[in-house]
Amino acid sequence: MQGEADRQGEFLDVNSVVGHLLPEKSVFAFLAVHRERLFPAQMFADLFPSGKGRPSIPAETMAAVIVLQSLQGLSDREAADAAQFDLRWKAACGFVLGDKGFHPTTLTYWRKRLAASDRPHRIFEVVREVITETGVLAGKHRRALDSTILDDAVARQDTVTQLISSIRRVAREVDGGGSVVAQRATRLAALTGTGYEHSGKPRIAWDDDAAQQDLVSALVGDALAVLEALDLEAITKKEDNDAEQQAVALLALVAGQDVEPAAGSDGTDGRWRIARKTAPDRVISTVDPDARHAHKTQTRRQDGFKAHIMIEPDTGLITATELTKPGGAANTDASVGVRLLPTDPTIDVDATGEVLGDTAYATGQMLADLAGTRWTPVVKPWPQKPAVKGGFVMDDFTYDADANTLTCPNNLTRPLGKNGRVNFASACRDCPLRQQCTTSKNGRKVNLGEHHQLQREHRKQFTDNAIQETYRKHRPMVERSIAWLTRKNRRVPYRGITANNTWLHHRSAAINLRQLATMGLTTNNGTWTLGTA
C-alpha cells in the first residue's frame, strides 16, 4: 500500500533545524519546501492499487530521492547512504535527523513499478507541466534538436564469449534447454575438454589461427545443433514466454552475425571462421543486447546508446527527450527529431515555430515531413561535395521540375532516369568545363534523392536570408544542455533501452528542476511562478 507523510511534522525534522543552511535557489532547498506540492501522493496512486500490505515510503519522498539520485548520478547504494547521512538529502526528502532512510532495493522496486505503469516518465512530465505553468516559455517558439552518445553499462564481448554466453542462457532460460545443450552441444567439450558449465573462454593456443578456427567451428556447430533440436514453434506460441524467446533469438543472432564459412567451405561441412567484416546493427554484448556500436563522428567510436533532446534555446530547458539505439533508420537524428516535435506541450498548438538543428537534421525526408506543418526548419544544410576539388557542386546543375530534366553548367540537358539518375556520358567528352566537373572517363553521373528539390531550396533559403543568422545565434545553445546532461553521467547506469530511457527522462527532469530553482521557482497563490519573471 502507498505510504503517507506525517503532516504534523516531528521535533527533529531536518528542514526545520538546518533548512536555513541549504543553498538558496538549490534543488535541495526547493524540494525541502515544495516536494509535496510538486509530487502529490495521488500522482503515484496507481502504483499502489491495493490498500493492504506494509506501507511504502511516501511517494513525494521517493520522487525527491529519484530526482536527487539522477541529478548527482549516484548508484542505489550511494543514494540510500546520502539519504541516511547527508543533511541536505534529509531536508529535501523530509527525513527526520535519526531516520535510517531506506534500503537500496527500494529504488529498484520503484523503478519496476514505474516501468510497468501507463506513465513511466511521469516525473519528467510533471516538471514539464511546471515549466508551462510558470510561463517561462510563453512566446518562445524556437526549439533546438541535438543528440549525444552515452556509453553502455557493460563490457563489449567478442564472438567467442557471446556464443558461449548465449548457449548457457538457453540452457538456463528455456524449458528443457539444459538437457538439449548437454546432449547436442558436445563439440566444445570434445575439442577443449571443457563444456558449457564454465563461462570463461576455453584454453586453446590463442596465437594459433587454426586452433581459433577450430574453436569457432565448434561453437557455431553447437549453437546450430541446439537451435535445430529446440521446438522453436512451441516456444514462439507459448504465452508469457519473453525470457525463453529472447534467449533463443539471441542465440540465433550471435551464431550468424560474426561468422562466415571458412575458406573453401560452403558452410555445410561445419567449418567456420570470424567474419572479415562487421555486421550491421551488431549486438556487442549478450548482457545488454540493446547496446550497439556508435559512431558520432568518423574518428570518435563508442559503444552504447544515443540520447536525443529538444530544448528551448534561451533557457536551456529540455522539453522532450528519447533514448534509442545509435543505429538504424528509425533512430537517426532526423527521424527521432520529427517524432519529438509533436510531443512538446510547452508550445502553443496553434503557434508557428522554428526548429534548429545541425546537418544531421537536414535530410530530405525531414524537410518533407516538416513541409506544410507549423515548423520552419532552421537547420544547417548538408555540405555539397564537388566531384573535383574546387569544381561544380549539385546546385550548379539546374533542375526543371516540369520537364523532369537536369541541365549541367555547360547547358547540356538530360532527362532524369529511374531513381533520379542522370548520365551525361559522351556529352562530357569534348566539354570545355570537364576539368571542373568530373575525373571519370565515362563522364559525369548524377544521382538525385527523392527530396532533392526541397534540399536545394533549403540551401538557397539558408544562404540568402536571416535563417543562417538565427541558426548561428540560437542553435549552439543546445550544446550547453548536452553538457548539463552528460556531466559526470556519460555512462548509462542500467541495461536496455527501456530502463535507460526512463533514467534519461529522470535525469532531464532533474536538470530542468535545477534550472527552474536557479531561476527562483516558487508558488504564488497555488500557482508556480519564477522569482525572476
Disulfide bonds with the S-S distance in Angstrom:
none
